[in-house]
Amino acid sequence: MSETESFALGSGRGTYRGTIQVGLVNNMPDAALRATELQFARLLKDAASGMDVQLRLFSLKQIERSEQARSRMEGFYADADTIPGAGLDALIVTGAEPLHDDMRKERYWGAMADLIDWAETGTVTSVFSCLAAHAAVLHLNNITRKKLPQKLSGVFHADHAGDHPLQTGMAAQFQVPHSRRNTLAENELAAEGYRVLARLAGGEVDSFMRGMTGGSQFLFLQGHPEYSAETLGREYLRDIGRFLHGENSERPAIPEQYFDRATENTLTMLDEDAHGAADLPRYTRVVSAALPLQSWRGHTLKLYGNWLALIAAEKMRRQSQKRPQSRKKQHA
């Protein structure tokens, strides 16, 4: 086993008999680091559908980590600098909690830009999630994200735009979690050759993609289809905690279409009379008792199942191109 943690996610008798190597560049904050590992590991395992998929963990060393987090990561995560020699077929890149409005001022910006450049020709396909999607289009085409009037948090209806192999077998409308303060303008994406795959009911871009010059296909997700059922609840507690401790002056809104009606009503009543850190346990009890439905799971499994199938098909195509050349050398 290498210094990365390897998850043998799925094996079976599918058409493609090789191993698909996926690298997860996990840039999430310390508190969400392990949860993000498990979300993607379980997702790819369930979506593999007979394919042999291995997930390997990487991190950007420029992202500040606590000693405790670094200790836990040691032996399981490899530095993202080693990715070009790791033999990966695909990447999943998550966002990091921003410290600056301009992402180019972040400590990790240079490393992130190098990773995006390598992925253009070094992968069959790569997924850029949420803030990583914003970073990628900023680096590639100087498209800047726009701040929303308030945080977009909740589970939203989305509609597919057009038809693409990644949407095979999916319903025309689906649900997807979002948790972000910024967005990208569709007209700016279209002007640079990006193709929108889905939009939220209000017109916001949900997902989009672009085939790169070197042949790699980039999939960009402004939402978080990988989220587990309780993730939005944890994020809400984090945000309300920051507000109640005076770290943020804006009281966070309750995630839309996520909690049941009774939980929403209880949290609304708490908002009316809760003003300090001593009230946080009351929120914690209410959110912990809620049982949100993971209504987006079916769509997510189809999306990543199609994504893995795209990788397998491209690997088979490349292998078939190499075989005639090998035979010619044998007969030369």
C-alpha positions in Angstrom: 0.0 0.0 0.0 1.2 3.5 -0.9 1.3 6.4 1.5 -2.2 7.3 0.4 -5.2 5.6 1.9 -6.7 3.3 -0.7 -10.4 2.3 -0.7 -11.2 -0.8 -2.8 -14.6 0.5 -3.7 -16.1 -2.0 -6.1 -15.2 -5.0 -8.1 -17.1 -7.2 -10.4 -17.5 -8.7 -13.9 -18.3 -5.5 -15.7 -17.3 -4.9 -19.4 -14.2 -3.0 -18.3 -11.9 -5.4 -16.3 -9.2 -2.9 -15.3 -9.0 -0.7 -12.2 -10.2 2.9 -12.3 -7.9 5.1 -10.2 -9.6 8.1 -8.7 -7.8 10.8 -6.7 -9.7 12.8 -4.1 -8.0 16.1 -3.5 -9.7 16.9 -0.2 -9.4 20.6 0.7 -12.2 20.7 3.2 -11.7 22.3 6.6 -10.5 20.0 9.4 -13.9 19.5 10.9 -15.3 18.2 7.6 -12.2 16.3 6.3 -13.1 12.8 7.5 -16.8 13.2 6.6 -15.9 14.2 3.1 -13.6 11.2 2.7 -16.4 8.9 3.7 -19.0 10.6 1.6 -17.0 10.1 -1.6 -15.8 6.6 -0.7 -19.4 5.4 -0.1 -20.7 7.3 -3.1 -18.2 5.7 -5.5 -18.6 2.3 -4.0 -22.4 2.4 -4.5 -22.0 3.9 -8.0 -19.3 1.5 -9.2 -21.9 -1.1 -10.4 -19.4 -3.9 -11.1 -16.4 -1.7 -11.9 -13.2 -1.9 -9.9 -12.7 1.5 -8.5 -9.9 2.7 -6.1 -10.0 6.0 -4.3 -6.8 7.6 -3.2 -6.4 10.6 -0.9 -4.4 13.8 -1.6 -4.1 17.2 0.0 -2.7 20.6 -0.8 0.1 21.2 1.7 -0.6 25.0 1.5 -3.9 24.6 3.3 -3.5 25.3 7.0 -4.3 22.3 9.2 -4.3 21.7 13.0 -1.7 19.4 14.4 -4.4 16.9 15.2 -5.6 16.9 11.6 -2.1 16.5 10.2 -1.4 13.7 12.5 -4.5 11.8 11.4 -3.8 12.5 7.7 -0.2 11.2 8.0 0.2 7.9 6.2 -3.2 8.2 4.5 -2.9 11.4 2.4 -0.2 12.1 -0.1 0.9 15.6 -1.1 -0.9 16.8 -4.3 2.5 17.5 -5.7 2.8 13.7 -6.3 -0.3 13.4 -8.4 1.3 13.6 -11.8 3.2 10.4 -11.1 0.4 8.6 -9.3 -1.2 6.9 -12.3 -4.6 8.4 -11.8 -7.4 8.3 -14.3 -9.6 11.0 -12.7 -9.7 13.6 -10.0 -12.3 14.9 -7.6 -11.3 18.2 -6.2 -13.2 19.8 -3.3 -13.2 23.5 -2.3 -11.5 25.0 0.7 -13.1 27.5 3.1 -12.0 30.9 1.6 -10.2 33.6 3.6 -10.3 36.2 0.9 -13.0 37.4 -1.6 -10.4 37.1 -4.4 -9.4 33.4 -4.5 -6.1 34.3 -6.1 -5.0 35.6 -2.8 -5.4 32.3 -1.0 -2.1 30.6 0.1 -3.0 27.5 -2.0 -3.8 29.3 -5.2 -0.5 28.5 -7.0 -0.8 24.8 -6.2 -4.5 24.7 -7.2 -3.7 26.4 -10.5 -0.9 23.8 -11.2 -3.3 21.0 -10.4 -6.0 22.3 -12.8 -3.4 22.7 -15.5 -2.1 19.1 -15.0 -5.7 17.7 -15.0 -6.3 19.1 -18.5 -4.1 16.5 -20.1 -3.3 14.2 -17.2 -6.9 12.8 -16.5 -9.7 11.3 -18.5 -12.1 13.5 -16.6 -12.1 15.5 -13.4 -14.8 16.8 -11.1 -14.5 20.2 -9.4 -16.9 20.7 -6.5 -18.3 24.0 -5.4 -15.5 26.4 -4.6 -13.1 24.3 -6.6 -15.4 24.8 -9.6 -15.1 28.6 -9.0 -11.4 28.3 -8.7 -11.1 26.3 -11.9 -13.0 28.7 -14.2 -11.3 31.7 -12.6 -7.9 30.2 -13.5 -8.9 28.8 -16.9 -10.9 31.7 -18.2 -10.8 34.5 -15.7 -14.5 34.1 -14.9 -15.1 35.5 -11.4 -17.8 34.3 -9.0 -20.5 36.7 -7.9 -21.6 37.1 -4.3 -25.3 36.1 -3.6 -27.5 38.4 -1.5 -27.6 35.6 1.1 -26.2 32.1 1.4 -27.9 29.5 -0.8 -28.5 26.6 1.6 -30.9 23.8 1.3 -32.2 21.1 -1.1 -33.4 22.5 -4.4 -35.2 21.4 -7.5 -33.1 21.3 -10.6 -33.9 20.6 -14.3 -31.6 19.1 -16.9 -30.6 21.3 -19.8 -30.3 19.4 -23.0 -28.9 15.9 -23.2 -25.5 14.5 -22.4 -24.1 11.0 -21.6 -23.6 12.0 -18.0 -27.4 12.4 -17.7 -28.2 8.9 -19.0 -31.1 7.3 -17.1 -31.8 10.4 -15.0 -35.2 12.0 -14.4 -35.7 15.4 -16.1 -36.1 17.1 -12.7 -34.2 16.1 -9.6 -33.1 17.5 -6.2 -29.7 18.6 -5.1 -28.1 20.2 -2.0 -26.4 23.5 -2.3 -24.4 25.4 0.3 -22.6 28.5 -1.0 -22.4 32.3 -0.8 -21.3 32.8 -4.4 -22.4 31.9 -7.9 -21.3 31.9 -11.6 -23.1 33.8 -14.4 -24.4 31.4 -17.1 -23.8 34.0 -19.9 -20.1 34.3 -18.9 -19.7 30.5 -18.9 -21.4 30.1 -22.3 -19.1 32.8 -23.8 -16.1 30.7 -22.9 -17.5 27.4 -24.2 -18.9 25.8 -21.1 -22.0 23.8 -21.4 -24.7 24.0 -18.7 -26.0 20.5 -17.7 -28.6 21.6 -15.2 -30.2 24.6 -13.6 -32.0 25.3 -10.4 -35.7 26.2 -10.6 -34.8 29.8 -10.2 -32.4 29.8 -13.1 -29.1 29.4 -11.1 -26.5 27.1 -12.8 -26.3 23.8 -10.9 -23.7 21.9 -13.0 -21.8 22.5 -16.2 -18.9 21.0 -18.1 -16.3 21.5 -20.8 -14.1 19.2 -22.9 -10.5 20.5 -22.6 -8.1 20.8 -25.5 -6.1 17.9 -24.4 -9.1 15.6 -24.3 -10.0 15.6 -20.6 -13.6 16.4 -19.7 -14.1 18.7 -16.7 -17.4 18.4 -14.7 -18.2 21.4 -12.5 -20.7 21.2 -9.7 -21.9 24.3 -7.8 -23.9 22.0 -5.5 -23.0 19.1 -3.3 -24.8 15.9 -4.6 -22.3 13.9 -2.5 -23.6 15.2 0.8 -24.9 12.7 3.3 -28.4 13.2 4.9 -27.1 15.1 7.9 -24.4 17.3 6.3 -26.6 20.4 5.8 -27.7 20.2 9.4 -24.1 20.1 10.6 -23.3 23.1 8.5 -26.3 25.0 9.8 -25.2 24.3 13.4 -21.7 25.5 12.5 -23.1 28.7 11.1 -25.5 29.4 13.9 -22.7 28.7 16.4 -20.6 31.4 14.7 -23.5 33.8 14.8 -24.3 33.1 18.5 -20.6 33.5 19.5 -20.4 36.8 17.7 -18.1 35.7 15.0 -20.6 36.5 12.3 -23.1 39.3 12.4 -25.6 37.6 10.0 -28.0 35.0 11.4 -28.0 32.1 9.0 -31.2 31.1 7.4 -32.6 27.7 8.0 -31.7 25.4 5.1 -34.6 25.4 2.5 -36.6 22.2 1.9 -34.3 20.2 4.1 -35.9 19.8 7.6 -39.5 18.5 8.2 -42.1 21.2 8.9 -42.1 20.6 12.7 -38.3 21.0 12.9 -38.5 24.2 10.8 -41.1 25.7 13.1 -39.1 24.9 16.2 -36.0 26.4 14.8 -37.9 29.5 13.7 -39.2 29.9 17.2 -35.6 29.5 18.5 -34.5 32.3 16.2 -37.0 34.6 17.8 -35.6 34.5 21.3 -32.0 33.0 21.0 -29.3 35.6 21.0 -26.2 34.2 22.7 -23.8 31.3 22.8 -25.7 29.8 25.7 -28.6 29.0 23.3 -26.5 26.9 21.0 -27.3 23.6 22.8 -31.0 24.2 22.1 -30.3 24.3 18.4 -28.1 21.3 18.6 -30.8 19.2 20.3 -33.4 20.1 17.7 -31.1 19.5 14.7 -29.7 16.3 16.1 -33.3 14.9 16.6 -34.3 15.7 13.0 -34.2 12.9 10.4 -33.8 14.6 7.0 -34.4 12.5 3.9 -31.5 12.0 1.4 -33.9 12.7 -1.4 -31.1 13.4 -3.9 -29.2 10.1 -3.5 -30.7 8.4 -6.5 -29.7 11.2 -8.8 -26.2 11.3 -7.3 -25.6 7.6 -7.9 -26.7 7.9 -11.5 -24.5 10.9 -12.1 -21.3 9.3 -10.6 -22.2 5.9 -12.2 -22.3 7.6 -15.6 -19.1 9.5 -14.8 -17.3 6.2 -13.9 -18.7 4.6 -17.1 -17.3 7.5 -19.1 -13.8 6.8 -17.6 -14.1 3.1 -18.3 -15.2 3.6 -21.9 -12.3 6.1 -22.6 -9.8 3.7 -21.0 -11.1 0.8 -23.3 -10.9 3.1 -26.3 -7.3 4.0 -25.5 -6.3 0.4 -25.0 -7.9 -0.7 -28.3 -5.8 2.0 -30.0 -2.6 0.6 -28.5 -3.2 -3.0 -29.5 -2.7 -2.6 -33.3 0.5 -0.7 -32.7 1.7 -3.6 -30.4 0.9 -6.1 -33.1 2.8 -4.1 -35.7 5.9 -4.0 -33.6 5.7 -7.8 -33.1 5.6 -8.4 -36.9 8.3 -5.8 -37.7 
